[in-house]
Amino acid sequence: MAQSIQPDAAKRRTAKAGFSEIVLVCSKCAKRQGLPKRALRGMLKGGLRRRRPGLKLKVIETGCLGPCPKRALAVATGGSVERGRILLLDPASTPEEAVEAILPDFSPKPAIARGDAG
């Protein structure tokens, strides 16, 4: 009988992550759009600091994510990968627009939370 390849849950080790969200950025797309290295990282972190201060973001530049848009950047988050989707971000967007496109705020809006939606 073959042994199980899966490790026991008791033997699995974990460590605390210093971030709450991860964003993968296609470095080929960034280069094609003329963005300097780590420019999108700075833009996203700056926009996030103003928009959602409690969220810690990890931005990783990676190889090709698949789609090669002509006038956009291919970006993936944990949520988009879970849905099997790659996000296409406009390189001319403001930091706030970029954060909203990548990490939309799904919290209840005040009018809806009070029941004034009608």
One Martini backbone bead per residue (centre of mass of N, CA, C, O) as a GRO file, in nm:
protein
  118
    1MET     BB    1   0.097   0.036   0.022
    2ALA     BB    2   0.070   0.362  -0.017
    3GLN     BB    3   0.175   0.654   0.077
    4SER     BB    4   0.104   0.952   0.185
    5ILE     BB    5   0.172   1.278   0.068
    6GLN     BB    6   0.030   1.407   0.286
    7PRO     BB    7   0.063   1.590   0.550
    8ASP     BB    8   0.023   1.633   0.856
    9ALA     BB    9  -0.125   1.874   1.039
   10ALA     BB   10   0.077   1.855   1.282
   11LYS     BB   11   0.343   1.900   1.087
   12ARG     BB   12   0.254   2.165   1.004
   13ARG     BB   13   0.391   2.480   0.925
   14THR     BB   14   0.372   2.816   1.050
   15ALA     BB   15   0.347   3.173   0.985
   16LYS     BB   16   0.337   3.497   1.029
   17ALA     BB   17   0.197   3.749   0.854
   18GLY     BB   18   0.283   4.095   0.755
   19PHE     BB   19   0.012   4.062   0.585
   20SER     BB   20  -0.329   4.088   0.421
   21GLU     BB   21  -0.227   4.137   0.118
   22ILE     BB   22  -0.185   4.029  -0.226
   23VAL     BB   23   0.017   4.144  -0.515
   24LEU     BB   24   0.044   4.073  -0.856
   25VAL     BB   25   0.294   4.180  -1.096
   26CYS     BB   26   0.368   4.233  -1.420
   27SER     BB   27   0.681   4.312  -1.537
   28LYS     BB   28   0.628   4.325  -1.844
   29CYS     BB   29   0.401   4.535  -1.837
   30ALA     BB   30   0.555   4.758  -1.690
   31LYS     BB   31   0.776   4.786  -1.904
   32ARG     BB   32   0.587   4.844  -2.150
   33GLN     BB   33   0.471   5.115  -1.994
   34GLY     BB   34   0.737   5.259  -1.853
   35LEU     BB   35   0.781   5.154  -1.572
   36PRO     BB   36   0.939   5.157  -1.304
   37LYS     BB   37   1.064   4.996  -1.069
   38ARG     BB   38   0.825   4.992  -0.813
   39ALA     BB   39   0.596   5.197  -0.891
   40LEU     BB   40   0.335   5.040  -0.825
   41ARG     BB   41   0.398   4.988  -0.534
   42GLY     BB   42   0.395   5.285  -0.442
   43MET     BB   43   0.111   5.354  -0.541
   44LEU     BB   44  -0.049   5.142  -0.376
   45LYS     BB   45   0.055   5.211  -0.092
   46GLY     BB   46  -0.034   5.509  -0.096
   47GLY     BB   47  -0.339   5.461  -0.151
   48LEU     BB   48  -0.388   5.271   0.092
   49ARG     BB   49  -0.315   5.461   0.323
   50ARG     BB   50  -0.559   5.657   0.256
   51ARG     BB   51  -0.804   5.442   0.223
   52ARG     BB   52  -0.672   5.168   0.397
   53PRO     BB   53  -0.485   5.176   0.676
   54GLY     BB   54  -0.505   4.863   0.802
   55LEU     BB   55  -0.383   4.756   0.539
   56LYS     BB   56  -0.153   4.512   0.435
   57LEU     BB   57   0.080   4.516   0.162
   58LYS     BB   58   0.189   4.284  -0.097
   59VAL     BB   59   0.422   4.345  -0.358
   60ILE     BB   60   0.474   4.142  -0.656
   61GLU     BB   61   0.704   4.086  -0.895
   62THR     BB   62   0.644   3.907  -1.194
   63GLY     BB   63   0.583   3.728  -1.429
   64CYS     BB   64   0.384   3.614  -1.644
   65LEU     BB   65   0.010   3.595  -1.625
   66GLY     BB   66  -0.078   3.590  -1.960
   67PRO     BB   67  -0.196   3.844  -2.028
   68CYS     BB   68  -0.131   4.097  -2.306
   69PRO     BB   69  -0.183   4.403  -2.276
   70LYS     BB   70  -0.141   4.706  -2.435
   71ARG     BB   71  -0.293   4.927  -2.200
   72ALA     BB   72  -0.195   4.737  -1.947
   73LEU     BB   73  -0.202   4.569  -1.629
   74ALA     BB   74  -0.118   4.273  -1.485
   75VAL     BB   75  -0.321   4.160  -1.208
   76ALA     BB   76  -0.309   3.988  -0.881
   77THR     BB   77  -0.507   3.831  -0.641
   78GLY     BB   78  -0.634   3.615  -0.429
   79GLY     BB   79  -0.931   3.655  -0.530
   80SER     BB   80  -0.880   3.638  -0.839
   81VAL     BB   81  -0.753   3.355  -0.841
   82GLU     BB   82  -0.994   3.207  -0.717
   83ARG     BB   83  -1.173   3.302  -0.982
   84GLY     BB   84  -0.977   3.302  -1.242
   85ARG     BB   85  -0.849   3.603  -1.245
   86ILE     BB   86  -0.730   3.892  -1.423
   87LEU     BB   87  -0.625   4.208  -1.379
   88LEU     BB   88  -0.680   4.527  -1.550
   89LEU     BB   89  -0.465   4.805  -1.537
   90ASP     BB   90  -0.440   5.137  -1.547
   91PRO     BB   91  -0.145   5.326  -1.561
   92ALA     BB   92  -0.307   5.623  -1.530
   93SER     BB   93  -0.396   5.584  -1.259
   94THR     BB   94  -0.465   5.650  -0.959
   95PRO     BB   95  -0.409   5.533  -0.653
   96GLU     BB   96  -0.711   5.511  -0.575
   97GLU     BB   97  -0.809   5.364  -0.832
   98ALA     BB   98  -0.623   5.118  -0.804
   99VAL     BB   99  -0.727   5.019  -0.530
  100GLU     BB  100  -1.026   4.991  -0.614
  101ALA     BB  101  -0.972   4.781  -0.845
  102ILE     BB  102  -0.819   4.565  -0.663
  103LEU     BB  103  -0.956   4.663  -0.360
  104PRO     BB  104  -1.254   4.654  -0.294
  105ASP     BB  105  -1.514   4.793  -0.103
  106PHE     BB  106  -1.751   4.575   0.081
  107SER     BB  107  -1.869   4.757   0.267
  108PRO     BB  108  -2.115   4.904   0.413
  109LYS     BB  109  -2.320   5.146   0.348
  110PRO     BB  110  -2.484   5.380   0.525
  111ALA     BB  111  -2.764   5.363   0.379
  112ILE     BB  112  -2.785   5.051   0.394
  113ALA     BB  113  -2.740   5.005   0.701
  114ARG     BB  114  -3.013   5.179   0.780
  115GLY     BB  115  -3.240   5.127   0.542
  116ASP     BB  116  -3.229   5.372   0.295
  117ALA     BB  117  -3.259   5.226  -0.003
  118GLY     BB  118  -3.570   5.304  -0.109
   0.00000   0.00000   0.00000
